[in-house]
Amino acid sequence: MPKQIKEAKNIEILVNITYEEKENSLLQKYTFIVSNKKYLKYLQDARFSFKFKLEKIINELLLQNFQKREDSEECIIMYYDKQEIPSPIIRKIQGYVPPYTGCQYCKMAEFKEQFVYCSKKGKHYVGGVKRCSVFKSKDELIT
């Protein structure tokens, strides 16, 4: 049986931001719309750009008088003091997931003539590694 070749995946996640008024507070709810539920894990994984893109959206839409935040795999709920209710919004997060979490797709890897240098670990590797514990995905895949 031929070996299956892994490919990078281009993933799109829609973030639906809605508001709900409670007795003494306003809830700002971030729910996620994905083509495959397994993509939700990328929103909580700091190795990929999705987590940082989501945090940027949250910071842009932060309201006055923040109380607390509750995170789950399905949604994020932000609690605020009672205030005027903003309009709901939908934002799109798009990015790619590389086939491997190794040097070839890592933004910390520096490719030299004969080796790969990891700036995080301070080590040189011949040909690089396929999986790494300090991996940080490049923002875009260049083919």
C-alpha positions in Angstrom: 0.0 0.0 0.0 1.5 3.4 -0.9 2.4 5.8 1.9 -0.1 8.6 2.3 1.4 12.1 1.8 0.3 14.7 4.3 -0.5 18.1 2.9 -1.0 21.5 4.5 -4.6 22.4 5.2 -6.0 25.9 4.5 -8.7 26.4 7.2 -11.4 29.0 7.6 -13.1 29.6 10.9 -16.1 31.9 11.2 -16.4 33.7 14.6 -20.0 34.7 15.4 -20.0 37.4 18.1 -23.4 37.9 19.8 -24.7 39.7 22.8 -27.2 38.7 25.5 -28.5 40.8 28.4 -28.8 39.1 31.8 -30.1 40.6 35.1 -26.9 42.6 36.1 -24.6 41.9 33.2 -24.0 41.8 29.4 -22.7 38.6 27.9 -20.5 38.7 24.7 -20.5 35.3 23.2 -17.9 34.1 20.6 -19.1 30.9 18.8 -17.2 29.2 16.1 -18.4 27.9 12.7 -16.1 25.3 11.1 -16.4 22.8 8.3 -14.9 20.1 10.6 -15.2 20.1 14.4 -11.7 18.9 14.8 -10.5 22.3 13.6 -11.7 23.9 16.9 -8.6 22.6 18.6 -6.4 25.0 16.6 -8.1 28.0 18.3 -6.5 26.9 21.6 -3.1 25.8 20.3 -0.4 28.5 20.5 1.8 26.7 17.9 -0.6 27.9 15.2 -1.7 31.5 14.2 -5.4 30.9 14.9 -5.1 31.5 18.6 -3.4 34.8 18.1 -5.8 35.9 15.4 -8.7 35.1 17.8 -7.2 37.0 20.7 -6.7 40.0 18.4 -10.4 40.0 17.6 -11.3 39.6 21.2 -9.1 42.6 22.2 -10.5 44.7 19.4 -14.1 44.1 20.6 -13.4 44.4 24.3 -16.2 46.4 26.0 -16.1 48.7 29.1 -16.3 47.2 32.6 -15.1 43.7 31.9 -15.9 41.2 34.7 -14.7 37.7 33.6 -14.0 35.3 30.7 -15.1 31.7 30.3 -13.4 29.5 27.7 -14.6 26.2 26.3 -13.9 24.4 23.1 -17.2 25.4 21.6 -17.3 29.1 22.6 -15.9 32.0 24.7 -18.1 34.0 26.9 -17.1 37.5 28.2 -19.0 39.1 31.0 -19.4 42.8 31.4 -21.4 45.3 33.6 -24.8 46.0 32.1 -24.5 48.5 29.2 -25.8 49.3 25.7 -25.9 46.2 23.5 -23.7 46.3 20.4 -24.7 44.8 17.1 -23.8 41.2 16.4 -20.7 40.7 14.2 -19.2 37.8 12.2 -15.4 37.7 11.7 -13.3 35.3 9.6 -10.1 33.7 10.8 -8.1 32.1 8.0 -4.8 30.3 8.1 -3.1 27.1 7.3 -2.0 24.0 9.3 1.2 22.5 8.1 1.5 18.8 7.6 4.2 18.5 10.2 5.3 20.4 13.3 9.0 20.5 12.3 11.7 22.7 11.0 10.4 23.0 7.5 7.3 24.8 8.6 8.6 26.6 11.7 9.2 30.3 11.8 12.1 29.9 14.3 14.1 27.7 11.9 16.9 29.3 10.0 18.0 27.4 7.0 21.8 27.5 6.3 23.8 25.7 3.6 24.3 22.4 5.3 22.0 22.5 8.3 19.0 24.1 10.0 19.5 26.3 13.1 16.7 26.6 15.8 16.9 30.0 17.4 14.6 28.8 20.2 16.7 25.8 21.2 20.0 27.2 20.1 20.8 24.0 18.2 21.9 23.0 14.7 20.2 20.1 12.9 21.3 18.3 9.7 18.1 18.4 7.5 15.9 19.5 10.5 13.5 17.6 12.6 10.0 16.4 11.7 8.3 17.1 15.1 9.4 19.6 17.7 8.2 20.7 21.1 8.9 24.4 20.5 7.3 24.6 17.1 5.7 27.9 15.9 3.9 27.8 12.6 4.9 30.2 9.8 2.1 32.6 9.2 1.8 31.6 5.5 2.8 28.6 3.6 5.0 29.3 0.6 5.0 26.6 -2.1 
